[in-house]
Amino acid sequence: MSSPAVFPRRNAMCRMALLAAVLTVTPAVAALAQTVPASQTTPAAPATPAGQPAPPPRDAAHAAFWWRIDNPSPNPIDSPYRFYQPLVPLVGAPGPFLPIAAAGTLTVPAQALDEAAQYVQASNGKALIVVHRGVVQTERYFGGSDADTVFSAHSMAKTLGAAAIGVALREGHIKSLDQPASTWLHEWRDPARAAITLRQLLTMSAGFRNLPSKDLGSHYIQLHYGADVEAIVRDAPLAYAPETDFAWDNDNSHAIGLVIERATGQSYLDYVSSRLWQPLGADNAEQLLDRPGGRAMAYCCVWSKPRDWVRVGQMLLNGGSWQGQRLLDEGFVRELRTPSAANPNFGYQVVVGAAWQDLRLNRRALTQGDDKVASLAPDLYYLSGIGGLQVAVVPSEQLVILRVGKASADWREHVLPNLLVAALRPQPAAALPALYDWRQAMQAAPAAAATQAQPSRP
């Protein structure tokens, strides 16, 4: 990175793309043998460079951290399920999903749906669900996946934290988003951080920007692999004055999770489960903790099913309601998707508009030409995570699009929303360049991906 302001987006998994080059580390994992002295089972920590903080000791309190360091994943960017430990239940209450469009009743052209499916599969996708006007238009799975295949939601989980703040506001646990976070985070009652507001945490303009580091004692490493969320929040260093800049940084999400716990008197996991996940009718899921019996790593790593993130997207599209039950105030949802002062492509833990143009959110914007692609729907916003995870919401078209997948050089965040919006509205000739020619770019025949597409599920 040539500038600290130009940062790869997403959670720790995205940061792995940089970190893997200097340190082989798993994404957040643990299963923590504490019965055998570390000196008998693990190598000694490398020497600490001058001026760098020392890594934590090899003791029971930090066993989760050292397990993550000592047991590297074979693929740091997209690690298998077994490397995410400890996982604990995010309790759901499985309920009815959305109606499925019957044959002959599609409101999105079938050709556009087929092309969207072809692109998803050709770009290493595993699931595609498109909902229009509250009705499922297509639901397709690829590569052996199905509706019951769980995946790590990565940074899409950040939006649950924002929604939990909205619920706490609705319930009166929080009076205003302009309250200082130090109201609850007494660790931040120092002059530099005392005035940081909840709104600044939600919009990632609170002043945090941690540059990648290979030093095991650095805040960057602890931020992603540490075993104590409270210590991570306590030690979060400011890089710029709050509200003067923007940086995608997980310190914001850790702080949001801790605020929820202290404001409501419930664990973050229990609050999200009882106020959001269960009312949405979502299935049982799993959330990563910092350590056994510890706190949720709120920035990441909810192992869940594709349909349950469609529920989240549809609830937001409905202004905070799901199947007649209000979960969030409509005004909060409007604010959530409104461009923030620090970054017009970011709201409350969601990206807004043509965010793929922003180097702070997409470090490949220039090299792959995304900076030249507009959004056909100015009101587009979306949840996003590494590997091409996306829940796109277009209120003007009553459209929700879910794409689950693995990392791919061929994935572009603008393809699905632009392709499907273009199919729903007549486009002036000047707008057509926004339709990325993915087939030509990948040098793939149109039918190549279609042959493996599975039919929609009922």
C-alpha positions in Angstrom: 0.0 0.0 0.0 1.4 3.4 -0.9 -0.7 5.3 1.6 -2.3 4.3 4.9 -5.6 5.7 3.6 -5.6 3.1 0.8 -6.5 -0.1 2.6 -7.9 -3.4 1.6 -11.5 -3.8 2.7 -13.1 -6.5 4.8 -12.3 -8.4 7.9 -9.2 -10.2 9.1 -9.6 -12.7 6.2 -9.1 -9.9 3.7 -6.1 -8.6 5.7 -4.7 -12.1 5.3 -4.0 -11.4 1.7 -1.3 -8.9 2.9 -0.3 -10.6 6.1 0.2 -14.0 4.5 3.2 -12.6 2.7 5.0 -11.8 5.9 3.5 -14.2 8.5 1.6 -17.4 8.1 -1.3 -17.1 10.5 -4.7 -18.7 10.6 -7.9 -16.6 10.6 -9.4 -16.5 14.0 -9.3 -20.0 15.3 -8.7 -21.8 18.6 -9.2 -25.1 20.4 -6.9 -24.6 23.0 -4.8 -27.3 24.7 -3.9 -25.8 28.0 -2.9 -29.0 29.9 0.6 -29.4 28.4 3.2 -26.7 29.0 3.6 -24.6 25.9 7.4 -25.2 26.0 6.8 -28.9 25.3 4.4 -28.4 22.4 5.1 -25.1 20.7 8.2 -23.2 19.6 9.3 -20.1 21.4 8.0 -16.8 20.2 10.4 -15.0 17.8 12.5 -12.2 19.2 10.6 -8.9 19.5 12.1 -6.2 17.3 13.3 -3.1 19.1 10.5 -0.6 19.7 7.7 -3.2 19.2 5.5 -4.4 22.0 6.2 -7.9 23.2 3.8 -10.7 22.3 1.6 -12.0 25.1 2.9 -14.8 27.3 2.3 -18.4 26.6 -0.2 -19.0 29.4 -3.8 -20.2 29.8 -5.2 -16.7 29.3 -3.6 -16.4 25.9 -3.9 -20.0 24.7 -6.4 -19.1 22.0 -4.0 -16.5 20.5 -1.1 -18.9 20.5 -3.1 -21.7 19.0 -4.0 -19.5 16.1 -0.3 -18.5 15.6 1.1 -22.1 16.0 -1.5 -23.8 13.8 -1.5 -22.0 10.5 -4.3 -22.6 8.0 -3.4 -24.0 4.6 -5.3 -21.1 3.0 -5.1 -18.0 5.2 -7.5 -16.1 3.0 -10.3 -18.7 3.1 -9.7 -21.2 5.9 -11.8 -24.3 6.4 -14.4 -24.5 9.2 -12.1 -26.4 11.6 -9.8 -23.4 11.9 -12.6 -21.2 13.4 -12.6 -22.1 17.1 -14.0 -21.6 19.6 -17.4 -21.4 17.8 -20.5 -21.2 19.9 -24.2 -21.3 18.9 -25.9 -18.2 17.6 -29.3 -19.5 18.5 -32.0 -19.2 15.8 -35.7 -19.9 15.6 -36.2 -21.4 12.1 -39.3 -19.9 10.5 -41.0 -19.4 7.1 -38.8 -18.0 4.3 -40.1 -15.9 1.4 -42.6 -17.1 -1.2 -41.1 -18.6 -4.4 -42.2 -17.3 -7.8 -44.3 -19.9 -9.5 -43.6 -20.9 -13.2 -44.7 -18.1 -15.5 -44.8 -15.5 -12.7 -41.3 -14.1 -12.6 -41.0 -10.4 -12.3 -37.3 -10.4 -13.2 -36.6 -11.5 -16.8 -35.4 -15.1 -16.8 -32.6 -14.3 -19.2 -31.1 -11.9 -16.7 -31.5 -14.4 -13.9 -29.7 -17.1 -16.0 -26.9 -14.7 -16.8 -26.5 -13.7 -13.2 -26.3 -17.4 -12.3 -23.7 -18.0 -15.0 -21.6 -15.1 -13.7 -21.8 -16.3 -10.1 -20.6 -19.8 -10.9 -18.0 -18.6 -13.4 -16.5 -16.4 -10.6 -16.3 -19.2 -8.0 -19.7 -18.6 -6.5 -21.5 -21.1 -4.4 -25.0 -19.6 -4.1 -27.2 -17.0 -5.7 -30.6 -15.9 -4.4 -32.6 -13.0 -6.1 -35.7 -11.6 -4.4 -37.9 -9.0 -6.2 -40.9 -7.4 -4.5 -40.6 -9.9 -1.7 -40.8 -13.0 -3.9 -37.8 -15.3 -4.6 -37.1 -15.2 -8.4 -34.2 -17.7 -8.4 -32.3 -19.7 -5.8 -29.3 -21.6 -7.2 -26.3 -23.4 -5.8 -23.0 -24.5 -7.3 -20.0 -26.6 -6.6 -21.8 -29.1 -4.3 -23.4 -26.4 -2.1 -27.0 -26.3 -1.2 -29.4 -24.3 1.0 -28.0 -26.1 4.1 -24.4 -25.4 3.4 -22.9 -23.1 6.0 -20.3 -20.5 5.3 -18.5 -17.8 7.3 -20.2 -14.5 6.7 -16.9 -12.7 7.3 -17.4 -8.9 7.3 -21.1 -9.2 6.5 -21.4 -9.9 10.3 -20.4 -6.2 10.9 -23.9 -5.2 9.8 -25.4 -7.3 12.6 -23.5 -5.1 15.0 -24.9 -2.0 13.5 -28.4 -3.4 13.6 -27.9 -4.4 17.3 -27.0 -0.7 18.0 -30.3 0.2 16.2 -32.3 -2.2 18.4 -30.6 -0.9 21.6 -31.5 2.7 20.5 -35.1 1.6 19.9 -35.3 -0.1 23.3 -33.8 2.9 25.1 -30.5 1.4 26.2 -28.8 4.0 24.1 -30.3 7.6 23.9 -28.4 8.9 20.8 -25.9 7.8 18.3 -24.0 11.0 19.2 -23.4 9.8 22.7 -19.7 9.2 23.4 -18.8 5.5 23.3 -16.9 6.2 26.6 -20.3 6.4 28.3 -19.9 2.6 28.3 -16.2 2.1 27.4 -14.5 3.6 30.5 -11.2 2.5 29.0 -11.6 5.3 26.6 -12.0 8.2 29.0 -8.6 9.6 28.0 -8.4 12.9 26.2 -7.8 11.3 22.8 -10.7 8.9 22.7 -13.3 10.2 25.2 -15.3 12.1 22.6 -15.6 9.3 20.0 -19.3 8.8 19.3 -21.3 5.7 18.4 -22.0 7.3 15.1 -18.3 7.5 14.3 -17.9 3.8 15.2 -20.7 2.9 12.9 -19.3 4.9 10.0 -15.7 3.8 10.6 -14.6 7.4 11.1 -13.6 7.0 14.8 -9.9 7.4 14.1 -8.7 3.8 13.9 -6.4 2.6 11.2 -4.0 -0.3 11.9 -1.4 -1.0 9.3 -0.5 -4.6 8.6 2.3 -5.9 10.8 4.0 -9.2 11.3 5.0 -8.5 14.9 3.1 -10.7 17.2 2.8 -8.1 19.9 1.4 -5.5 17.5 -2.2 -4.2 17.9 -2.8 -5.3 14.3 -2.1 -8.9 15.1 -4.0 -8.8 18.4 -6.9 -7.1 16.7 -7.5 -10.1 14.5 -6.1 -13.1 16.6 -6.1 -11.9 20.2 -7.8 -13.8 23.0 -9.3 -10.8 24.9 -11.7 -8.4 23.2 -11.7 -6.1 26.2 -7.9 -5.7 26.0 -8.2 -5.1 22.3 -10.7 -2.3 22.8 -8.7 -0.9 25.7 -5.5 -0.7 23.7 -7.0 0.6 20.4 -4.7 3.4 19.1 -5.9 6.4 17.2 -4.3 7.2 13.9 -6.3 10.3 13.0 -8.7 12.7 14.7 -12.2 11.3 14.8 -14.5 12.3 11.9 -11.6 13.7 9.8 -11.1 10.6 7.7 -12.3 7.0 7.1 -10.6 3.7 7.4 -12.0 0.2 7.3 -10.8 -1.1 10.6 -12.0 -3.8 12.9 -11.4 -1.8 16.1 -14.8 -0.2 15.3 -16.6 -3.5 15.3 -14.9 -4.8 18.5 -15.9 -1.6 20.3 -19.5 -1.8 19.0 -19.8 -5.3 20.4 -18.5 -4.3 23.8 -20.9 -1.2 23.9 -23.8 -3.5 23.2 -22.9 -5.7 26.1 -22.4 -2.9 28.6 -25.4 -0.9 27.5 -27.9 -3.8 27.5 -26.5 -6.0 30.3 -26.5 -9.0 27.9 -23.8 -10.7 26.0 -23.5 -9.5 22.4 -24.3 -13.0 21.2 -27.5 -13.3 23.3 -28.7 -9.8 22.3 -28.2 -10.4 18.5 -29.9 -13.8 18.8 -32.9 -12.6 20.8 -33.4 -9.3 19.0 -32.4 -10.1 15.4 -31.6 -13.6 14.5 -34.6 -15.3 16.1 -37.2 -12.7 15.1 -35.9 -13.1 11.5 -36.7 -16.8 11.6 -33.0 -17.6 10.9 -31.6 -21.0 11.5 -29.1 -21.9 14.2 -25.7 -20.5 13.3 -22.3 -20.3 15.0 -20.2 -17.2 16.1 -16.5 -17.1 16.7 -15.3 -16.1 20.3 -12.0 -14.6 21.3 -11.5 -17.6 23.7 -13.5 -20.3 25.3 -16.1 -18.7 27.5 -15.1 -15.3 26.1 -16.7 -12.6 23.9 -17.9 -12.6 20.3 -15.5 -11.4 17.7 -18.1 -9.0 16.4 -16.2 -8.1 13.2 -16.5 -11.4 11.6 -17.2 -15.1 11.3 -20.8 -16.0 11.7 -21.1 -19.5 10.2 -24.6 -19.5 8.8 -26.8 -20.4 5.8 -27.4 -18.4 2.7 -31.2 -17.8 3.2 -30.6 -16.3 6.6 -28.6 -13.4 5.1 -31.4 -12.8 2.5 -33.7 -12.4 5.6 -31.3 -9.7 6.8 -31.4 -7.9 3.4 -35.2 -8.2 3.1 -35.7 -6.8 6.6 -33.5 -3.8 5.7 -35.4 -3.4 2.4 -38.6 -3.4 4.4 -37.4 -0.5 6.5 -36.6 -2.7 9.5 -39.5 -5.1 9.5 -39.7 -8.8 8.8 -43.0 -10.5 8.1 -45.0 -7.9 10.0 -42.7 -7.6 13.0 -40.7 -4.4 13.4 -37.1 -5.0 14.5 -35.5 -1.6 13.7 -37.0 1.9 13.4 -37.5 2.9 9.8 -35.6 6.1 10.4 -32.5 4.1 11.6 -32.5 2.0 8.5 -32.7 5.2 6.4 -29.6 6.5 8.2 -27.9 3.1 7.9 -27.9 3.4 4.2 -27.2 7.1 3.9 -23.7 8.2 2.8 -21.7 9.3 5.8 -19.8 12.5 6.1 -16.4 10.8 6.2 -17.0 8.6 3.2 -20.0 8.9 0.8 -19.6 5.2 0.0 -20.1 4.0 3.5 -23.1 4.1 5.9 -23.6 2.3 9.2 -21.4 -0.8 8.6 -22.7 -1.2 5.0 -21.2 0.1 1.8 -23.2 2.5 -0.2 -23.5 3.2 -4.0 -20.6 2.5 -6.3 -18.3 1.7 -3.3 -16.1 -0.5 -5.7 -14.7 2.8 -7.0 -13.2 3.7 -3.6 -9.6 2.7 -3.1 -10.2 2.7 0.7 -12.9 0.0 0.1 -11.5 -1.8 -3.0 -7.7 -1.8 -3.4 -8.1 -3.3 -6.9 -10.3 -0.4 -8.1 -7.7 1.1 -10.4 -6.0 -2.1 -11.7 -9.3 -3.8 -12.7 -11.1 -0.6 -13.9 -13.8 -0.6 -11.2 -13.2 3.1 -10.7 -14.8 3.7 -14.1 -18.0 1.7 -13.4 -21.0 3.6 -12.1 -24.0 2.1 -10.2 -27.2 2.0 -12.3 -29.1 2.3 -9.0 -28.1 5.4 -7.0 -29.8 4.0 -3.9 -27.8 0.7 -3.9 -26.2 -0.4 -0.7 -24.8 -3.8 0.4 -23.3 -6.0 3.0 -20.0 -7.3 1.9 -17.3 -9.8 2.9 -14.1 -11.3 1.5 -14.5 -13.9 -1.2 -17.3 -12.1 -3.0 -19.9 -12.3 -0.2 -22.6 -9.8 -1.0 -26.1 -8.9 0.0 -27.1 -6.1 -2.3 -30.3 -4.1 -1.6 -31.9 -1.7 -4.1 -34.9 0.0 -2.5 -36.1 1.7 -5.7 -36.5 -1.7 -7.4 -37.5 -3.7 -4.3 -34.5 -5.9 -5.1 -32.3 -8.1 -2.8 -29.4 -10.1 -4.2 -27.3 -12.6 -2.3 -24.1 -14.0 -3.6 -22.0 -16.5 -1.6 -18.7 -17.6 -3.0 -15.0 -18.0 -2.7 -12.2 -15.6 -3.7 -11.9 -15.1 -7.4 -10.0 -12.6 -9.6 -13.1 -12.5 -11.8 -15.5 -11.3 -9.1 -16.7 -7.7 -9.4 -19.1 -6.2 -6.9 -21.0 -4.2 -9.5 -21.9 -7.0 -11.9 -25.0 -8.5 -10.2 -26.7 -5.3 -9.1 -26.1 -3.6 -12.4 -27.0 -6.6 -14.5 -30.4 -7.1 -12.7 -31.3 -3.4 -12.4 -30.6 -3.1 -16.1 -33.1 -5.9 -16.7 -35.8 -4.2 -14.7 -35.6 -0.7 -16.2 -35.0 0.7 -19.7 -31.5 2.0 -19.9 -30.3 5.0 -21.9 -27.4 4.3 -24.2 -25.1 6.4 -22.0 -25.6 4.0 -19.1 -24.7 0.8 -20.9 -21.0 1.0 -20.2 -21.8 0.4 -16.6 -22.7 -3.2 -17.6 -19.4 -5.0 -17.2 -18.8 -7.5 -20.0 -17.8 -10.3 -17.6 -17.8 -13.0 -20.3 -15.4 -11.2 -22.5 -13.2 -10.2 -19.5 -12.9 -13.8 -18.4 -12.7 -15.1 -22.0 -15.4 -17.5 -21.2 -18.2 -18.7 -23.5 -21.7 -17.7 -22.3 -22.8 -21.3 -21.9 -19.7 -22.6 -20.1 -20.9 -21.7 -16.6 -24.6 -22.5 -17.3 -24.0 -26.3 -17.8 -23.4 -26.8 -14.1 -26.1 -24.5 -12.7 -28.5 -26.3 -10.4 -32.2 -25.4 -10.6 -34.0 -23.2 -8.2 -34.9 -24.8 -4.9 -38.5 -24.7 -3.7 
